[in-house]
């Protein structure tokens, strides 16, 4: 999909970020203080890598970011960031070898989106499925007290999804970044203070 030459696109190029989407995560972090020095972060749907870049900056050299995506990226990363081309929903040996030394993670973020069809309800359903699977990853790998942020397309299912994950977190908020395009139907659900699987 063609990336519009808007101010965020131009700013990302100037600041050497892989994509304009970095500013959505920056806004989210400014609002909710998601990242701290020394944390481990799992970035789902990481390509082309701008979220991993920013998370890496925030956690510093003593922290580590693992970005995973089905697609590859040509972007180069700082030494505290590992990018793996893999299916994050699989249990492949390569994925497990990358995840297990870092788990449990302090933060799990997901900017995953389905390939859009233009059919509103189908796109919403596919987005919801990715969010549900991202939450399954969080249940498996998120540290108690950790944070989880996930992109979802606006629709009637958002409240159901929030209700499903609410018992596992101290606080849940919807967030629409200023840097999201005006025509975009995406919002982010930010869940803080993971209580663990046993509550």
C-alpha positions in Angstrom: 0.0 0.0 0.0 1.4 3.4 -0.9 2.5 5.4 2.1 1.2 8.9 1.9 3.8 11.7 1.9 2.4 13.4 5.0 4.3 15.3 7.7 4.8 12.1 9.8 6.2 10.2 6.8 8.7 13.0 6.1 9.6 13.3 9.8 10.2 9.5 10.1 12.5 9.6 7.1 14.4 12.6 8.5 14.7 11.0 12.0 15.7 7.6 10.4 12.7 5.6 11.6 11.5 2.7 9.5 7.9 4.1 9.3 5.6 6.9 10.3 3.8 4.5 12.8 6.6 5.2 15.3 4.8 8.4 16.3 1.7 6.5 17.4 3.8 4.5 19.8 5.6 7.6 21.0 2.2 9.2 21.8 1.1 6.1 23.6 4.3 6.0 25.7 4.0 9.7 26.5 0.4 9.2 27.7 0.8 5.8 29.6 4.6 5.6 30.4 4.8 2.1 28.9 8.5 1.7 28.7 11.3 1.9 31.3 15.1 1.4 31.1 16.2 -2.3 31.3 12.9 -3.8 30.2 12.4 -6.7 27.8 9.8 -6.0 25.0 8.1 -8.3 22.5 6.9 -6.5 19.3 4.3 -8.5 17.3 4.0 -7.6 13.7 7.2 -5.6 13.9 8.0 -4.9 10.2 9.3 -2.6 9.0 10.6 -2.0 12.5 9.8 1.6 13.7 8.1 0.4 16.9 11.1 -1.9 17.7 13.4 1.1 17.1 11.6 3.4 19.5 11.1 0.6 22.2 14.9 -0.1 21.9 15.6 3.6 22.5 13.4 3.7 25.6 14.6 0.5 27.2 18.2 1.4 26.6 21.3 -0.9 26.1 20.5 -2.8 29.3 17.1 -3.7 27.9 16.2 -5.8 24.9 13.5 -5.8 22.2 12.5 -8.8 20.1 10.5 -7.9 17.0 8.7 -10.7 15.1 6.9 -10.5 11.8 6.0 -12.7 8.8 7.6 -10.1 6.6 11.2 -9.2 6.6 12.7 -5.7 6.9 15.7 -4.0 5.3 16.1 -1.7 8.2 19.2 -2.1 10.5 18.7 -2.0 14.2 20.7 -1.1 17.4 22.4 -3.9 19.2 19.7 -4.3 21.8 17.1 -5.1 19.2 16.6 -8.5 17.5 14.4 -8.9 14.5 13.1 -12.3 13.6 11.1 -13.2 10.4 8.8 -15.8 11.8 5.1 -16.6 12.6 4.8 -15.4 16.2 1.8 -17.7 16.6 3.8 -20.8 15.9 6.0 -22.8 18.2 8.8 -23.1 15.8 12.2 -23.9 17.3 13.7 -20.7 15.9 10.9 -18.6 17.5 11.2 -20.4 20.9 15.0 -20.0 20.9 14.5 -16.2 20.5 11.6 -15.8 22.9 12.5 -18.1 25.8 15.8 -16.4 27.0 13.9 -13.0 27.2 10.6 -14.2 28.6 8.7 -13.2 30.6 8.5 -9.8 28.9 7.8 -6.5 30.6 5.9 -5.2 27.6 4.1 -6.8 24.7 3.0 -4.5 21.8 1.2 -5.4 18.6 0.7 -3.2 15.6 -0.6 -6.2 13.6 -3.3 -5.6 11.0 -5.0 -7.9 8.6 -4.8 -7.5 4.8 -7.8 -5.4 4.3 -10.6 -6.4 1.9 -12.6 -3.2 1.9 -15.5 -5.1 3.4 -15.9 -3.4 6.8 -17.2 -6.3 8.8 -14.7 -8.8 7.4 -11.8 -6.4 8.2 -13.1 -5.9 11.7 -13.4 -9.6 12.3 -9.9 -10.3 11.0 -8.5 -7.5 13.1 -10.3 -8.9 16.2 -8.9 -12.4 15.5 -5.3 -11.0 15.4 -6.0 -9.2 18.7 -7.3 -12.3 20.4 -4.2 -14.2 19.3 -1.9 -11.4 20.4 -3.6 -11.7 23.8 -2.9 -15.4 23.9 0.7 -14.6 23.4 0.5 -12.1 26.3 -1.0 -14.7 28.6 1.9 -17.0 27.8 4.8 -14.5 27.9 3.8 -11.3 29.7 5.4 -10.7 33.2 3.1 -9.9 36.1 2.7 -6.1 36.3 3.5 -5.9 32.6 1.9 -3.8 29.9 0.1 -4.9 26.7 -0.9 -2.6 23.8 -2.7 -3.8 20.7 -4.1 -2.3 17.6 -7.7 -3.1 16.7 -10.1 -1.8 14.0 -13.1 0.1 15.3 -16.3 -1.9 15.5 -18.8 -3.4 17.8 -16.4 -6.1 19.0 -14.1 -3.7 20.8 -16.1 -3.6 23.9 -16.4 -7.4 24.0 -12.6 -7.7 23.5 -12.0 -5.2 26.3 -14.4 -7.1 28.6 -12.6 -10.4 27.8 -9.1 -9.1 28.8 -10.2 -6.7 31.6 -10.0 -9.3 34.4 -6.3 -9.7 33.7 -5.2 -6.1 34.0 -5.4 -3.3 36.6 -6.3 -0.7 34.0 -7.5 -0.6 30.4 -7.8 2.4 28.1 -8.7 3.1 24.5 -6.3 5.4 22.7 -6.5 7.1 19.3 -3.2 8.8 18.5 -3.1 12.2 16.8 -0.7 10.7 14.2 -3.3 8.2 13.0 -4.6 9.2 9.7 -8.0 10.9 9.9 -9.6 8.2 7.7 -8.1 5.4 9.7 -10.4 3.1 11.6 -7.6 1.9 14.0 -7.5 2.5 17.7 -5.2 1.0 20.3 -6.2 -0.8 23.5 -3.6 -0.2 26.2 -3.7 -2.6 29.2 -1.6 -1.9 32.2 -0.7 -3.9 35.3 -1.0 -7.5 34.2 -2.3 -9.6 37.1 -1.1 -12.9 35.7 -3.2 -15.9 34.5 -4.3 -16.7 38.1 -5.4 -13.1 38.7 
